[in-house]
Amino acid sequence: MRAVWQHLDHIESYICRALLAVFVTLLFVQIVARQVFGTSITWIEELSVILFVWFAYFGASYAARMSAHNRVTFHIRMLPRSTGRVVEALGDAFWVMFNLVFIWFAIRYIGALKPFVKAQTLGWPMKWVMAPMVVAFALMTVRILQVNYMKLVLGLDPRDPDEVVIDSELQLAEQELAPRRAA
């Protein structure tokens, strides 16, 4: 059961990987069709755009899970860590409220779309093209709450992956410079 939960914890990552692989492959096929065969496959461009937009939405949810969204934190870092966590949680509460409002209006918008409103070249109903927005924002809301639970209740501090990379690069640089300083 634990393995299932671990895979669910990375669902956005899996979705983003699949979307990226598909839309990059489609774009490659389109480039080859144009350059080699002198023709264009019209539906590929529309599908690539749709998949890229889905990729961006699910990527935003994945970034929320990784605690890697852009935010101004220099003022929060000046506060004691416990106070900083509370301030971040308040900011995240506004973010959750925004997401819930977005989900509400997106559902209403999708519900108002008429059956004849379809993607231009694919012919897919736009309800299905727009539906991943709602799913991604719902997942993002869950991830924001999950990260705040980890911070405030469990006392864990998920770090931004960029900070982790920078810290490890600094450690490597220090290790490389240590022998030179000793000499």
Kinemage of the C-alpha trace (Angstrom):
@kinemage 1
@onewidth
@group {chain A} dominant
@subgroup {mainchain}
@vectorlist {calphas} color= white
{ca met a 1} P 0.000 0.000 0.000
{ca arg a 2} L 2.900 2.340 0.779
{ca ala a 3} L 4.238 1.920 -2.766
{ca val a 4} L 0.867 2.977 -4.191
{ca trp a 5} L 0.901 6.156 -2.078
{ca gln a 6} L 4.484 6.904 -3.163
{ca his a 7} L 3.452 6.653 -6.810
{ca leu a 8} L 0.393 8.840 -6.187
{ca asp a 9} L 2.684 11.366 -4.522
{ca his a 10} L 4.512 11.695 -7.859
{ca ile a 11} L 1.467 11.593 -10.168
{ca glu a 12} L 2.102 15.089 -11.546
{ca ser a 13} L 5.683 14.142 -12.371
{ca tyr a 14} L 4.514 11.099 -14.314
{ca ile a 15} L 1.863 13.119 -16.141
{ca cys a 16} L 4.369 15.856 -17.026
{ca arg a 17} L 6.902 13.331 -18.312
{ca ala a 18} L 4.307 11.682 -20.544
{ca leu a 19} L 2.980 15.003 -21.854
{ca leu a 20} L 6.491 16.300 -22.548
{ca ala a 21} L 7.483 13.122 -24.389
{ca val a 22} L 4.339 13.170 -26.520
{ca phe a 23} L 4.347 16.838 -27.495
{ca val a 24} L 8.091 16.905 -28.228
{ca thr a 25} L 7.697 13.792 -30.389
{ca leu a 26} L 4.748 15.367 -32.211
{ca leu a 27} L 6.720 18.545 -32.843
{ca phe a 28} L 9.652 16.496 -34.147
{ca val a 29} L 7.301 14.664 -36.523
{ca gln a 30} L 5.911 18.025 -37.669
{ca ile a 31} L 9.423 19.396 -38.328
{ca val a 32} L 10.406 16.288 -40.312
{ca ala a 33} L 7.136 16.457 -42.278
{ca arg a 34} L 7.782 20.084 -43.195
{ca gln a 35} L 11.510 19.904 -43.921
{ca val a 36} L 11.758 16.480 -45.536
{ca phe a 37} L 8.356 15.958 -47.126
{ca gly a 38} L 7.321 19.580 -47.682
{ca thr a 39} L 3.951 19.087 -46.014
{ca ser a 40} L 2.327 20.008 -42.745
{ca ile a 41} L 0.147 17.910 -40.463
{ca thr a 42} L -2.360 20.446 -39.175
{ca trp a 43} L -3.702 18.573 -36.156
{ca ile a 44} L -0.198 18.110 -34.701
{ca glu a 45} L 0.204 21.810 -33.991
{ca glu a 46} L -3.136 22.078 -32.202
{ca leu a 47} L -2.545 18.925 -30.172
{ca ser a 48} L 0.970 20.088 -29.255
{ca val a 49} L -0.368 23.399 -27.960
{ca ile a 50} L -3.064 21.642 -25.927
{ca leu a 51} L -0.545 19.198 -24.447
{ca phe a 52} L 1.877 22.031 -23.659
{ca val a 53} L -0.811 23.941 -21.774
{ca trp a 54} L -1.718 20.794 -19.833
{ca phe a 55} L 1.998 20.302 -19.146
{ca ala a 56} L 2.221 23.824 -17.703
{ca tyr a 57} L -0.784 23.306 -15.406
{ca phe a 58} L 0.375 19.924 -14.095
{ca gly a 59} L 3.916 21.307 -13.814
{ca ala a 60} L 2.580 24.060 -11.568
{ca ser a 61} L 0.978 21.407 -9.384
{ca tyr a 62} L 4.254 19.468 -9.291
{ca ala a 63} L 6.129 22.633 -8.321
{ca ala a 64} L 3.662 23.148 -5.462
{ca arg a 65} L 4.394 19.592 -4.275
{ca met a 66} L 8.131 20.260 -4.419
{ca ser a 67} L 7.683 23.600 -2.628
{ca ala a 68} L 9.394 25.162 -5.614
{ca his a 69} L 7.046 27.962 -6.660
{ca asn a 70} L 8.517 31.405 -7.088
{ca arg a 71} L 7.871 33.599 -4.092
{ca val a 72} L 9.576 36.492 -2.417
{ca thr a 73} L 11.112 35.086 0.758
{ca phe a 74} L 13.901 37.446 1.792
{ca his a 75} L 11.652 39.120 4.371
{ca ile a 76} L 10.392 35.759 5.640
{ca arg a 77} L 13.953 34.520 6.125
{ca met a 78} L 14.618 37.444 8.458
{ca leu a 79} L 11.904 36.148 10.790
{ca pro a 80} L 12.349 33.301 13.275
{ca arg a 81} L 11.711 30.004 11.453
{ca ser a 82} L 8.454 29.245 13.288
{ca thr a 83} L 7.083 32.732 12.529
{ca gly a 84} L 8.254 32.433 8.914
{ca arg a 85} L 6.363 29.164 8.523
{ca val a 86} L 3.169 30.789 9.783
{ca val a 87} L 3.592 33.753 7.407
{ca glu a 88} L 4.177 31.348 4.499
{ca ala a 89} L 1.102 29.361 5.557
{ca leu a 90} L -1.010 32.538 5.510
{ca gly a 91} L 0.239 33.305 2.010
{ca asp a 92} L -0.550 29.747 0.999
{ca ala a 93} L -4.057 30.134 2.467
{ca phe a 94} L -4.667 32.994 0.018
{ca trp a 95} L -3.231 30.818 -2.745
{ca val a 96} L -5.653 28.006 -1.825
{ca met a 97} L -8.561 30.466 -1.826
{ca phe a 98} L -7.517 31.693 -5.289
{ca asn a 99} L -7.342 28.094 -6.521
{ca leu a 100} L -10.782 27.294 -5.144
{ca val a 101} L -12.271 30.382 -6.816
{ca phe a 102} L -10.480 29.444 -10.056
{ca ile a 103} L -11.809 25.870 -9.865
{ca trp a 104} L -15.349 27.150 -9.218
{ca phe a 105} L -15.324 29.500 -12.212
{ca ala a 106} L -13.560 26.967 -14.453
{ca ile a 107} L -16.246 24.381 -13.698
{ca arg a 108} L -18.953 26.935 -14.436
{ca tyr a 109} L -17.211 27.961 -17.675
{ca ile a 110} L -16.737 24.377 -18.827
{ca gly a 111} L -20.355 23.599 -17.951
{ca ala a 112} L -21.522 26.550 -20.040
{ca leu a 113} L -19.653 25.393 -23.165
{ca lys a 114} L -22.021 24.195 -25.849
{ca pro a 115} L -21.506 20.745 -27.393
{ca phe a 116} L -20.711 22.277 -30.788
{ca val a 117} L -17.719 24.206 -29.369
{ca lys a 118} L -14.842 22.018 -30.500
{ca ala a 119} L -11.115 22.214 -31.063
{ca gln a 120} L -10.602 23.543 -34.548
{ca thr a 121} L -8.634 20.771 -36.280
{ca leu a 122} L -9.000 17.884 -33.813
{ca gly a 123} L -12.751 18.225 -33.419
{ca trp a 124} L -12.558 17.407 -29.700
{ca pro a 125} L -15.207 18.987 -27.488
{ca met a 126} L -13.594 21.929 -25.670
{ca lys a 127} L -15.035 20.624 -22.400
{ca trp a 128} L -12.462 17.831 -22.530
{ca val a 129} L -9.679 20.161 -23.608
{ca met a 130} L -10.380 22.485 -20.646
{ca ala a 131} L -11.064 19.789 -18.010
{ca pro a 132} L -7.394 19.241 -17.054
{ca met a 133} L -7.314 22.853 -15.778
{ca val a 134} L -9.747 21.926 -13.037
{ca val a 135} L -7.883 18.709 -12.223
{ca ala a 136} L -4.500 20.465 -12.114
{ca phe a 137} L -5.729 23.297 -9.877
{ca ala a 138} L -7.423 20.782 -7.570
{ca leu a 139} L -4.184 18.787 -7.378
{ca met a 140} L -2.243 22.002 -6.760
{ca thr a 141} L -4.569 22.863 -3.872
{ca val a 142} L -4.056 19.411 -2.371
{ca arg a 143} L -0.273 19.785 -2.771
{ca ile a 144} L -0.232 23.198 -1.088
{ca leu a 145} L -2.148 21.744 1.852
{ca gln a 146} L 0.155 18.710 1.894
{ca val a 147} L 3.319 20.830 2.019
{ca asn a 148} L 1.861 23.004 4.784
{ca tyr a 149} L 0.907 19.883 6.749
{ca met a 150} L 4.491 18.662 6.385
{ca lys a 151} L 5.842 22.017 7.572
{ca leu a 152} L 3.425 22.914 10.344
{ca val a 153} L 2.371 19.526 11.748
{ca leu a 154} L 5.199 17.120 10.959
{ca gly a 155} L 7.954 19.722 11.314
{ca leu a 156} L 9.527 18.723 7.998
{ca asp a 157} L 10.927 21.443 5.812
{ca pro a 158} L 10.677 20.520 2.129
{ca arg a 159} L 13.286 22.545 0.326
{ca asp a 160} L 13.099 24.109 -3.078
{ca pro a 161} L 15.024 21.789 -5.465
{ca asp a 162} L 16.912 24.815 -6.838
{ca glu a 163} L 18.206 25.606 -3.357
{ca val a 164} L 19.278 21.986 -2.898
{ca val a 165} L 21.178 22.079 -6.207
{ca ile a 166} L 22.852 25.370 -5.293
{ca asp a 167} L 23.837 24.028 -1.849
{ca ser a 168} L 25.295 20.837 -3.334
{ca glu a 169} L 27.187 22.845 -5.969
{ca leu a 170} L 28.621 25.063 -3.236
{ca gln a 171} L 29.663 21.986 -1.245
{ca leu a 172} L 31.392 20.532 -4.312
{ca ala a 173} L 33.187 23.818 -4.944
{ca glu a 174} L 34.341 23.952 -1.311
{ca gln a 175} L 35.614 20.366 -1.539
{ca glu a 176} L 37.568 21.214 -4.688
{ca leu a 177} L 39.043 24.365 -3.131
{ca ala a 178} L 39.976 22.742 0.218
{ca pro a 179} L 43.143 20.995 -1.081
{ca arg a 180} L 44.282 24.201 -2.802
{ca arg a 181} L 43.821 26.230 0.383
{ca ala a 182} L 45.791 23.662 2.397
{ca ala a 183} L 48.726 23.845 -0.041
